[in-house]
Amino acid sequence: SLWELHQMVTAVTGKNALMYSSSYGCYCGWGGKGQPKDATDRCCQLHDTCYENL
């Protein structure tokens, strides 16, 4: 879930994941298109794709 992702990222980075990632790259936050900016953005893309397939 989004909440679990938030908790995991916050625990690992020490940053508030919702504030940090809500506008990061092409896929972290609402929507997304194009090529991911980096590995973190690719993770957000994979997360979005997973939820689209539910």
C-alpha angles and dihedrals in degrees: 000000000000090000092054091048089051092050093048095049092045092050094049100041102028088229128113099260096205093053094040101044104031091093102020121129122322101309109028105099128013118353125337144204141175129031118336113253095226143327093299092052089047089055089054090048091052090047091052092047091051092053092046089058096053 
